Amino acid sequence: MAKAYRSKSKLALDVLRAVRDEGEAQTNRVLLRANLSYARLQGQVADLQKKGWIELLPAGDRKAWRLTEEGHRVLRSLEQVEDLMGDFGLPL
């Protein structure tokens, strides 16, 4: 069985960071920044939207997302956990 490249937490962290860094992040920018395939991104975005961490913006024919207030809080918490785990040499 193949080992997963990134944990689900790390994937969520990467997508949340990409959306935060872009402000109003469109699909291509998130794909590049989070280093995901289109299919994998769609699954991640759907999960993050269900949790209320990102929201889809009305942007005509292009999809764009932004972080919600809850998304900002979760991102800060995940970054703190990542830093703490890194201090002990553990991956997120």
Steps between C-alpha positions, in 0.01 A plus 500: 500500500634841403573753770300824483704798391329741740262451787145630479593769752798611292284511185243716677777724632650542152164588342407742780837672469462527123156657533619738772808607306302571184216685674236400247660185366408361162538133411830522312672700773391253769605206282848646461551620857364183665657268240185296440326340205166646395306197627678506837441874532128460437476246782695720739298811414172313549615381845619846604176660382290246695697589812442870439871582469485639146222648290440507128483849355273598215759571231317443173627199309808449721498350848668694779515437874587694811550408863219553746567629852486139622746407224745764624474363856548141384798596284671675793439195718634257238810715453560497876463122510735466202762717674467305823531165325798631303674583828485128580601392150156366415317565172144632498 
